[in-house]
Amino acid sequence: MSRYTHVIFDFGGVITASPFEAFNRLEDERGLPRDFVRRVNAADPDGNAWAKFERAEIDAATFDRLFAEEASRFGHALEGEAVLAVLAGAVRPAMVAALDTLKASGIAIGCITNNVPSGRGAGMARSEEMAREVAAIMARFDHVIESSKVGVRKPDPRIYRMMCEALDVAPAACVYLDDLGINCKPAAGLGMHAIKVTSGEQALADLSAALGMELA
């Protein structure tokens, strides 16, 4: 029997395909350097436009302007709205199936997502159909924390503690999955078993191993 009773998921890049893939396509379309969007968002990581938008401290119009200003300081033109337009990734059906398997096995599941108050719903969907699909996935979780609603974003350790309090569980009883290493570190620091996600297949294989059950 596994000692883990709870699994906590990031959303974008875990339940859905990574937004970085969409950013790379946008960069290719605009003739921008590879990973340009990530480079802009990595500068002043807690005080830039992206960080402020994920905490809902600014609106979409302000993000559009501030991101463009930040991009220009890196020598290229790119408006924030273009980034938001490609943000929502495609759902990974195998990950959704794993959520159902976990729940059927009596394992509680949560979701901590850094998102922005843009688009439709927690997944920032650009269409009603996608919004409904994401809403159906979110309904599976025992608890969901959105950075844009609580005003705290990963990797701030407070957001992980908030989830543990909501689920009434100690961090040591939790597995945490995220596609960003910087977000896995605080979870591991609190005592969670952290899994850095590089693909849906790898995530399910590592989670299966941690729980001692077949999910892939």
C-alpha positions, 0 to 999 in steps of 0.5 A: 500500500502506498503512503500517499492518500492525496494527489495534487495536480497543476493544470496547464502542462499536466492535465493539458498540453504545455502552454510553452508549445503554443508559445513556441508556435506563436514565436515561429509565426512572429519570427521571434527567438525560440522561448522568447515569451518564457524569457520575458516572463522569467525576468523579474519573476514575481513583479512582472506583468505575468506575475501580476496578472496571475495574482489578478492585480491587473486586468487584461488590458493592462497586461497587454500593455505591460507585456508589450513594454517588457517584450520591447525591452528584450528587443522585439514587439509582442503584445500581451493579448497575442500570448493570452490568445494561445494560452489554453492547451489541449486536454490530455484524455489519459490524464483525465482518465487517471483522475477518474481512476484515482477517485474510484480508488479512494484517493483524494485529488486537488488542483493548484493552478496559476492562471489569469483572469482572462478567457472563460473559466479556470482553464482560460478557454477561448471557446465555450466548448473548451470552457465546458470541457475544462469545467467538467474536469475541474468538477472532478477535483475535491478542491481547486485553488486558482492563483487569480482568485486567491491572490497567491501564485506558485511557487509561493509556499503558502498556496501549497499549504492552503491546499493541504488545509483545504483537504485536511492532509499533511504534505507528506501524504501528498504527491504533487505534479507540475511541469515546472521544476521551480513549482515542484521545489516548494512542494518537495520542501514541505514534504510532498513527493514531487513529480516534474512533468515532461509529458503525459506518459512520463507523468502517469508512469511516475505517478503509477510508481509512486502510488503502486497502482496502474494509471498509464 
